[in-house]
Amino acid sequence: MSGEPVTDTRTAWDTYATQRPDRRPVNARGETTWFNWTQYADHGPGAELLALPDRGRVLDLGCGRGGNAAHLATLGMTAVGVDVSPAQLRAARERWGDLPGLVLHQADAVEFLRRTDDEYDAVFSVYGALWFTDPDVLLPVVRERLRPGGALVFSQRPAVEGCYGCQASYIPRGEDEDPLVVKRWDFEPDVWESLLKEHGFTDVQAEVLAAPPGRRKVGTLIVQARA
């Protein structure tokens, strides 16, 4: 990463929250909750990638406004969402706060995992903490909190060719203000597979899902592994 000044993560993601539209009231199938791994509406696989048991316990790292975690709660799971941004969580509570089974925490992902004794059947991240946290720090604590055989699944934008490792990610602000800068970690699929295996994960798969037909846009990197 270049010498860009890195912004306090809470400030950065609170700013980001003001720029994001609300999740639609319903999706293309008329459902009020749904799971989406990609940046495109009504595209790609769903919660089946998590292979959750009935009444399972699942953790969303970087849950944002809580839509994916809320969907899992409607399926009978205990869905725990963690996000560093109070603004994101405020929006999540306004929309989903009365939903049984949904638990939301304002915390850094690594700090949360280090202080909890809970175990999970799955941990996931959709363009969330798995993208914006040093994997050598985060992966070990994720694995400690996963039950044997539990799934880790995360998605993010594929790396730009030649730009690998710790990169600068920019969050725009006002016209006369410099953008905010946060760190992200970009790797090619085979490098993600190697990293996960080094940290004790098995059954590792990392693949780029193409964008919907007719769109000349980037796909979505989806990484799956087992504890």
C-alpha positions as CSV (number, residue, x, y, z in Angstrom):
1,M,0.0,0.0,0.0
2,S,1.2,3.5,-0.7
3,G,1.8,6.2,1.9
4,E,-1.8,7.4,1.9
5,P,-3.0,8.5,5.4
6,V,-5.4,5.8,6.7
7,T,-8.7,7.0,8.1
8,D,-10.2,5.8,11.4
9,T,-12.4,2.9,10.3
10,R,-15.4,4.0,12.3
11,T,-15.4,7.4,10.6
12,A,-14.8,5.9,7.2
13,W,-17.6,3.4,7.3
14,D,-20.0,5.9,8.9
15,T,-19.3,8.2,5.9
16,Y,-19.8,5.3,3.5
17,A,-23.1,4.5,5.1
18,T,-24.5,7.9,4.1
19,Q,-23.8,7.1,0.5
20,R,-25.4,3.7,0.2
21,P,-29.1,3.3,-0.9
22,D,-31.4,1.3,1.3
23,R,-32.0,-2.3,0.4
24,R,-35.1,-2.7,-1.7
25,P,-38.4,-3.5,0.1
26,V,-38.7,-6.7,-2.0
27,N,-36.5,-8.5,-4.5
28,A,-37.4,-9.7,-8.0
29,R,-39.3,-12.7,-6.5
30,G,-41.3,-10.5,-4.2
31,E,-39.4,-11.7,-1.1
32,T,-38.9,-9.2,1.8
33,T,-35.7,-10.9,2.9
34,W,-33.0,-12.6,0.8
35,F,-29.3,-13.4,0.6
36,N,-27.0,-11.9,-2.0
37,W,-23.2,-12.5,-2.3
38,T,-22.6,-10.2,-5.2
39,Q,-22.9,-6.5,-6.0
40,Y,-25.7,-7.1,-8.5
41,A,-29.4,-7.5,-7.7
42,D,-31.0,-10.9,-8.0
43,H,-27.7,-12.5,-9.1
44,G,-25.7,-15.5,-7.9
45,P,-26.1,-18.1,-5.2
46,G,-27.7,-17.6,-1.8
47,A,-27.5,-18.8,1.7
48,E,-27.0,-22.4,0.7
49,L,-23.3,-21.8,0.4
50,L,-23.2,-21.7,4.2
51,A,-24.5,-25.2,4.6
52,L,-26.1,-24.3,7.9
53,P,-27.8,-26.9,10.1
54,D,-31.4,-26.3,11.4
55,R,-31.3,-23.6,14.1
56,G,-27.7,-23.0,13.4
57,R,-25.6,-20.1,14.7
58,V,-24.0,-17.8,12.1
59,L,-21.8,-14.7,12.2
60,D,-21.7,-11.9,9.7
61,L,-18.5,-9.9,9.8
62,G,-19.1,-6.4,8.5
63,C,-22.9,-6.8,8.4
64,G,-23.6,-3.3,7.3
65,R,-27.4,-2.7,7.3
66,G,-28.0,-6.3,8.2
67,G,-30.0,-7.6,5.2
68,N,-28.2,-10.9,4.8
69,A,-28.1,-11.6,8.5
70,A,-31.8,-10.7,8.8
71,H,-32.6,-13.2,6.1
72,L,-30.8,-16.0,8.0
73,A,-32.8,-15.1,11.1
74,T,-36.1,-15.6,9.2
75,L,-34.8,-19.1,8.4
76,G,-34.6,-19.9,12.1
77,M,-30.9,-19.2,12.6
78,T,-29.3,-17.2,15.4
79,A,-27.7,-14.6,13.1
80,V,-25.1,-12.4,14.8
81,G,-24.0,-9.3,12.9
82,V,-20.9,-7.3,13.7
83,D,-20.0,-3.9,12.2
84,V,-17.7,-1.1,13.2
85,S,-20.1,1.6,12.0
86,P,-22.7,2.9,14.4
87,A,-24.5,4.5,11.4
88,Q,-24.8,1.2,9.6
89,L,-26.1,-0.6,12.7
90,R,-28.6,2.2,13.4
91,A,-30.1,1.6,9.9
92,A,-30.0,-2.2,10.5
93,R,-31.9,-1.8,13.8
94,E,-34.5,0.6,12.3
95,R,-35.4,-2.0,9.7
96,W,-34.7,-5.3,11.4
97,G,-34.6,-4.6,15.1
98,D,-37.6,-6.5,16.1
99,L,-36.7,-9.7,14.2
100,P,-36.3,-12.7,16.5
101,G,-32.9,-14.4,16.2
102,L,-31.0,-11.3,15.0
103,V,-28.3,-10.0,17.3
104,L,-26.2,-6.9,16.3
105,H,-22.9,-5.7,17.8
106,Q,-20.9,-2.5,17.1
107,A,-17.3,-3.7,17.2
108,D,-14.2,-4.3,15.2
109,A,-14.3,-7.8,13.8
110,V,-11.0,-9.0,15.3
111,E,-11.7,-7.5,18.7
112,F,-15.2,-9.1,18.7
113,L,-13.8,-12.5,17.9
114,R,-11.1,-12.3,20.5
115,R,-13.4,-11.5,23.3
116,T,-16.3,-13.9,22.6
117,D,-16.5,-17.5,23.7
118,D,-19.3,-18.3,21.3
119,E,-18.9,-20.8,18.5
120,Y,-20.5,-20.7,15.1
121,D,-21.6,-23.1,12.4
122,A,-20.6,-20.6,9.8
123,V,-18.9,-17.2,9.5
124,F,-19.4,-15.1,6.4
125,S,-18.6,-11.7,5.0
126,V,-20.1,-10.0,1.9
127,Y,-17.8,-7.1,0.8
128,G,-17.1,-6.8,4.5
129,A,-14.5,-7.4,7.1
130,L,-12.7,-10.3,5.3
131,W,-11.8,-7.7,2.6
132,F,-10.8,-4.9,4.9
133,T,-8.8,-6.8,7.6
134,D,-5.3,-8.3,7.4
135,P,-6.0,-12.0,6.7
136,D,-3.0,-13.1,8.8
137,V,-4.7,-11.5,11.8
138,L,-8.4,-12.3,11.1
139,L,-8.3,-15.8,9.7
140,P,-6.8,-17.4,12.9
141,V,-9.5,-15.9,15.2
142,V,-12.2,-16.9,12.7
143,R,-11.0,-20.5,12.7
144,E,-11.0,-20.5,16.6
145,R,-14.6,-19.6,16.7
146,L,-15.9,-22.0,14.0
147,R,-17.2,-25.4,15.1
148,P,-15.5,-28.4,13.5
149,G,-16.6,-28.5,9.8
150,G,-18.0,-25.1,10.0
151,A,-18.0,-22.9,6.9
152,L,-16.2,-19.7,6.2
153,V,-17.5,-18.0,3.1
154,F,-16.8,-14.5,1.9
155,S,-17.1,-12.4,-1.2
156,Q,-15.5,-9.3,-2.6
157,R,-14.4,-7.6,-5.8
158,P,-11.7,-9.5,-7.7
159,A,-8.2,-8.0,-7.5
160,V,-7.1,-5.7,-10.2
161,E,-4.3,-7.4,-12.2
162,G,-0.9,-6.5,-10.7
163,C,-2.4,-4.9,-7.6
164,Y,-2.1,-7.5,-4.9
165,G,-1.8,-7.5,-1.1
166,C,-2.7,-4.5,1.0
167,Q,-4.2,-1.7,-1.1
168,A,-5.7,1.7,-0.5
169,S,-9.5,1.9,-0.9
170,Y,-11.1,5.4,-1.2
171,I,-14.4,6.6,0.2
172,P,-15.4,9.9,-1.4
173,R,-16.5,12.9,0.5
174,G,-17.6,16.5,-0.4
175,E,-16.4,18.3,-3.4
176,D,-13.6,20.2,-1.5
177,E,-12.6,17.3,0.8
178,D,-10.0,14.7,0.3
179,P,-11.4,11.1,0.1
180,L,-11.1,8.9,3.2
181,V,-8.7,6.0,2.9
182,V,-9.0,2.5,4.4
183,K,-7.0,-0.6,3.8
184,R,-8.2,-3.6,1.8
185,W,-6.5,-6.9,1.0
186,D,-6.7,-8.1,-2.7
187,F,-5.4,-11.5,-3.9
188,E,-5.9,-13.8,-6.8
189,P,-8.0,-16.8,-6.2
190,D,-5.1,-19.3,-5.9
191,V,-3.4,-17.0,-3.3
192,W,-6.6,-16.9,-1.2
193,E,-6.7,-20.7,-1.3
194,S,-3.1,-20.9,-0.1
195,L,-3.6,-18.4,2.7
196,L,-6.6,-20.3,4.0
197,K,-4.8,-23.6,3.9
198,E,-1.9,-22.1,5.7
199,H,-4.3,-21.1,8.5
200,G,-5.7,-24.6,8.8
201,F,-8.8,-24.4,6.6
202,T,-9.7,-27.3,4.3
203,D,-12.0,-27.8,1.3
204,V,-11.0,-24.4,0.0
205,Q,-12.4,-23.0,-3.2
206,A,-11.9,-19.5,-4.6
207,E,-13.6,-18.6,-7.9
208,V,-14.8,-15.5,-9.7
209,L,-18.5,-15.5,-10.5
210,A,-19.1,-13.6,-13.8
211,A,-21.3,-10.5,-13.8
212,P,-24.9,-11.0,-15.0
213,P,-25.2,-11.5,-18.8
214,G,-25.2,-8.3,-20.8
215,R,-23.2,-6.4,-18.3
216,R,-19.6,-5.4,-19.1
217,K,-18.7,-5.2,-15.4
218,V,-16.5,-7.0,-13.0
219,G,-17.5,-10.3,-11.5
220,T,-17.5,-11.3,-7.8
221,L,-14.8,-13.3,-6.0
222,I,-16.4,-15.9,-3.8
223,V,-14.2,-17.9,-1.4
224,Q,-15.4,-21.0,0.5
225,A,-13.6,-23.0,3.1
226,R,-14.2,-25.4,6.1
227,A,-12.7,-25.3,9.6
